[in-house]
Amino acid sequence: MADRDRDAEGRPRNARPRDGLGRPLPYGAPGVSRQPEGLVRTPAETVTEAQRLLDAGRPFHAHEVFEDAWKSSDGPDRALWKGLAQLAVGLTHSARGNLKGASSLLARGAAAIEPYAAQAPHGIDVAGLLRWARAGTDAPQDLATPRLT
């Protein structure tokens, strides 16, 4: 069995380059820079960086930013960050042409963030994201870039 790619701490990590939508490319192919993993950002930094990546057409990378927030949170916003990560993956699936996967992840993400709709935590327009996600669930091929705030 071949050795697995590992990170500096010895954890298994796929070292293959990736395209702008997170799809693995052959070893040695030019890829786009990956998001550093495990960064702890403030909620404002998370939202700003994720929006920048969404606007740049890199929803997979925005998902990684939300995933860092989700995994580093143990408070009441944990489910919010997880749901936002799921919405970004839904957008990723749509961009890749996987409409069934897009619809499924958008529905799951919407369900996760729905309890936050009345609050707009961290300035996030949860109600607007719910409308965007629900429209995308029905027509994932027509997804526009969402606005987080």
Secondary structure, 3 states (H helix, E strand, C coil): CCCCCECCCCCECCCCCECCCCCECCCCCCCECCCCCCCCCCHHHHHHHHHHHHHCCCHHHHHHHHHHHHHHCCCCCHHHHHHHHHHHHHHHHHHHCCHHHHHHHHHHHHHHHHHHCCCCHHHCCHHHHHHHHHHHHHCHHHCCCCCCC
